[in-house]
């Protein structure tokens, strides 16, 4: 088989193959969930070569380097204690969201002041101000792992695509009839998906700026969306209490996931595309089989609405954040609650795992962010200093830097 384009990239916990076959771009993932620091790279390489005909002998050294990089990432010391580094008077009005590029050297802030700003993480210097939206910039993202483009979604009903280096606006995507509140690049960075209060999601071509598809099926606002790791499917969550899985190539509906009794707050695929996790205002989290669309488990225990949910990078753990001021960690396989994270004095609006998977970061209306041990549920650190609620937080790719965004118009860097 002759491949016109072939790209190998690592994305913990596995390797992604991007290639062209018959003029069609394709993506395939190699699952390395069982990889440990004790794994023999040469033996694993032989197993991969036997199982994956796409990888020729000329690619063996590249694959081995990716395996070693993944092992190095696993062995990184995760006992790092974070210290306050910088406070950035980022915007004139409150922040909405923050996002790192893959290297962690730059990050984005969106704001009610109608701008998105690009920052240098190490120095705290503002690199670019992306101006042009006529209302709140609510959703922001780099096209990771490439990092050369930025997408911004606004209450002005448009999404803009920018050059991350120069700040030039490539395209303004117009077509939504109400506010854009969520967006994502597909893994290949060929498409941007946007979700809107107009009940639809749309797909846009990054190269041409054209609308590729309008995904119609929800009957209320689309508040969250997520591509799977190979980019073949998109999942959307809505205020209509349902979740829909879409086929990206055709724009067709694959499954409608019903069972929640209130609005959906967040949706996410796991690494190997087999499971979807959803959080809802009905106080529950549900785990779904992505292939059949059936509900695998309902995770209960919270006393108030779930405001955020996520998988760890390996897809083996699930974290939930609630308006009851607690967070929980569940096993994605047994569905048991492994830890309850208690200590915040206000609702928790954001939660995420460290890249190594041993810590959870939470952001709360009590003006603090907290770091927790995943297994014991012990609070490892309280990140204090903001003077108003924190509603956005993120780890960089290496897990050694955190940014927090607050209603106090500032973001803080913790190293």
N, C-alpha and C positions, 0 to 999 in steps of 0.2 A: 504494500500500500504506500503510495507516494503522498506525502503531506506537504502542502505548500507552505504552511506556517506551523511552527511547533514551539511552545513556550512552557517551561517548567517553572513553577513558583511554589514557595512553601507558605502554608497558611495553617498554623497550629489548629487542630491536631492532625494535619495531613499534608498532602501534596496535590496541587492543582495542575492539570494538563490543559492548556489552551492550544487548539490546533484547527486548521482548515482541512476539510475533506470534501471533495467534489464541489468546491466553491462555497461551502457552508461552514461558518464558524461553529466549533463545538467545544465543549468543556467537559472534563471528566475528573473526578476526585479519587484519590487513593487514600483510603482510611488507615491512619496509623494510631488508632486509639490505644493500642496495647504497647506502644513504644515506651520504653523506660530508659533511664541512664545506663542500665545494665545490658541492654540489647546490643548484640554484636552487629555493627553496621554492615559488615560484609555479608553475613548470613541473611539479614533482612533484605539487602540489595538483591541477592539471588532469588529470594522468594518473590520480590516485586517483579523482577525480570521474567520469571516463569509465568506469573499471573497476568502481566500486562504487555501484550505484543506491541503496543504503541511505542514502548521505550526500547530503542535500539542500543547496541553495544557502545555506540559513539556518545550516548547520553549517560552512561553508567557513572562516570565521575561526577557529573552534575547532580545526579540523584543522591549519590553518597554524601556530597557536601550538604544537601538539604536535610538529610537524615541527621547528620552531625549537628547542624544548626538547631534542629528541633531538640536534640538531646541537651545541647548547651543551654537552651532556654529553660528546659525542665530543671537543670541543675543550679540555676541562678538562686542566690541566697534570697529567700522571701521573708527574712526577718528584718528587713529594712524599716527603720523608723522615720516617718516623714516629718520634716521641719518646715515651718513657714518660710517661703523664699521671697515672694513679691506680691504686692497688691497693685492691681492695675485699675486706674480710674477709667474703665473701659468705654463707657457710653454716657450720654446725657440722661438717658432714661433706663429703666430696668432691663437686664439681660433676659433673653428667652432660652437660648441653648448654647452649648459649647461643643467643640469637636476637635480632636487631634488629627493630624495626618499620620501615616503609618510609622514614620520614623520618630514621631514625637517632637520634632524640632520646631514645628509650627502648630498653632491651633487657631480656631475660629470662634468668634463670639457674634451672636445675633442679638438684636435689641429692638425695643419699642421705638427707638429713635430713627428707625427706617434704614439702618445700615448694618452691614456685616463687616467685621474687621479681622484682619489677619495679623497674628502676633508671632514674634520670635520667642520661643519658650525659654531659652537660656538667658536672654538679656531683658525680656519683658518689653521689648521695643515693638511699636506698631509698624508693621511692614506695609500694609495697604488698608485703605478704607474703600469698601465696595458700596458705592452710592448710586441710586437710581430708582429704588423702590419707592412707592408713594404711600406705603403703610408699614405696619410692623413687619420686621423680618423674623419669622417664627421658626423656620427649619433651616439648618445649615449642614453641609457635608462636603468633605473632600472625596474625590474619586479614588479611595484607597484600593489597592496598594500603590497606585501610580502617583497620586498626589499632584498632578499637574492641572487639575480642574476643580472648580468649586461650584456647587449648586446652592441657591438660596430660594426658599419658598416664603411667600409674603401674604399678608392679609389684603394686599392689593389685587389678589386673584392671579398673580403671575409667578412664574419661576424663572430665575435668571441663571445662565451658565457663564462662568467667568474663567479667565486664565489665572491660575494661582500665582504665576510669576509676575505678570505685568498688571493684573487687575482689570484687564480689558474685558468687557462684556461681549461674549460671542453671540449669544442669542437670548431673547426674551420669549419664553413659552407662554402663549396666550390661548385661552380656551375654557378654563374653569370659570364657573359662574358665581363662585363664592371663595372665601378665604382658603389658601393652601396651608395646611397644618402639619404635614409630614412629607418626607421625600427620601429617596435612596437611589444611589447608583447601583446598577447590576455589577457583578464581579468583574466582568470584562470591560467595564466603563464605556459601553456602547449605548446604553439606555439610562435615562433617568425616569423613575416612577414618582408621581406626585399624588397625594391624597387630599381631598378637599371637603369643605363643609357643604358642597353642592351634591353630595352623596356619591360621587364618582372618584375613580382613580384614573390617571392617564399615564401612558408611556410615551416618551419623547426620544427622538434619535439625536445622539450627541454630536454626530458629524454634520448632519444636515439642518438640525433645529426643527425638523418636522414632527408633528404629532403622529405617532405610530398606531395607537389604539386608545379608545375610551372604554374603560372597564365599568360597565353598568350592571347593577344587580342589587346594590344596597338601597335601602329606603330611608336612610338617615346619614348623618355626617360620617366620613371616613377619617378616623383619628390616628390610625397607625398602619404601617405596612412594612414588609420585609421580603427581600429576595432570598431564595435558598442559595446555598454556597456554590452551586454550579450555574445559577442564573436561569434555570429552566422554568421555575415557578415563582409566583409572587403571592403572598398572603396579605389580606387586608382585614382590619378590624373596625367595626362600626358602632355607632350609637344605636343601631337597630337591633342590638344584642347578638348579631351574627358575625361569623368569620367566613371569608370566601377565599378559596385557593384558585388561582388563575394560571392558565397555561400562557407563558409569555409569548411564544412564537405565534400562536393563533389569536390571543386575546380572549380565548374562551374560558368559561367557568368550568373548573374540574370538580370541586365539591363545595357545598355550603355547609358549614359546621354550625349546628344549632344545639342549644342546651343551656347556654347562659340565660339568666333571667333579668339582666340589666346591661348597661352600656359596656363596651369593650374598651379597656384602657391601653392595652399593649398586646402585640403579637410577635412571635419570633420562631424561626426554624432552628433546629439543632444542626450541628456540623454535618452529619451524614444525610441530611434531608429527610430523615425517617419520621421525625416527630415535630409537632408544633405546640408551643405553650401559649396560653392566652390568660390574661388577667381581666377581671370584670368588677364593675361596681356592685355585683351581687355578692361580694365578699369571698368569692372562690377563684381558684386557678384551675384550668383544665388542661390536660395533656391529650393530644390528638394524634392518631396515626395519619401521617400525611398522604399515604398511598390510598387508604380506604376511606378516609374522612371520618372514621369512627372515634368516639371518645374513649380513650384508654383509662383515664383516671380523673377524678375531681379531688383537688387538694383543698382541704378545709382547715379551719382553725382561727382565721382572722375574724375580728368582731366588727370591722368596718370595711369600707370599699378598698379593693386592691387598686393601687395607683400605678404600679409598675411590676413587670415580671421579666426574667431573663434566664437563659442557659449560661453555664460556664462554657469555655472554649471547646471542651471535649464533649459537651452535651450530656454529661453524666449527672450534673447537679442543676437544680432550679432554685432561683431566689425570688421571693415575693416581697413587695413593700406595700404597706397599708396605711390608711388614714387613722388606724387605731394606734399609730406610733410604734408599731413593731414590724420586724421583718422576719422571714422564715427561710430556712434552707431545706429543700427536699431532695431525696434521691429520685432521679429521672427513671430509674428502673424498678425500684420497689415502691416508690411513691410515699415512703415514710418521711416524716418530719425529722430531720437530723439535728436541727438547732433552731431555737427561737431567740431572736436578737432583740433584747429589751434594754432601754436606756434613754431613748429620745423622749422629749417632752412635747412633741408635736407630730403631725402627720409626716410620713416619709413619702416623698414624691418621686424619688429616683434611686435605683439600685443597680450595681454592676459588680461583676467578679474581677479580681486581678487576673492578668494574663496567666499567671501560674496556677490560679484556681484555688489558692489556699486562703484568700481574704475576700471579704465583701465590703464594698464602699456604699454608704447610704447618705442621702441628702435630705434635710428636714426643714420644716417650717420653724423649728426651735433655734434657727440661725447657726446650727452646727452640721458638720459632716462627721461621720464616724467610720472607723475601720474595725472589722470584726474577724475573728478566727472562724473559719467555716465549720470546722468539726465541733468545737466546744461551744461556740456562740458567745465567747468572751469578747468584750469590747477592748480592742488593743490600743486605740487612740481616739481622742476627740479633737477634731480640727475646728478650732474656735477663732473668732475674729470678725466675721461678718456681722453687720448690724441689722440685717433683715433676713427673711427666709431664704434658704438655698434651694433652688429648684433644678439645678443641673450640676452634674459632676462626671468626671471621666478619668480613667487611667490612660497613660500613654502605652505604646505597644510593648515596651520593655517592663512596664509595671513599676518604674522607679520615680515617676512624676504624676501628680494629680492636679487637675484644675477644678475649681468650684466656681459656679456662677450664681449670683445672688440678686435679689430684688433691690439691694442697696446700690445698684448700678456698677458694682465692681466684680472683678474675678480675682481669685487668689491662686498662686502657683505654690505647690507643696512638693519639696524634693527630699 
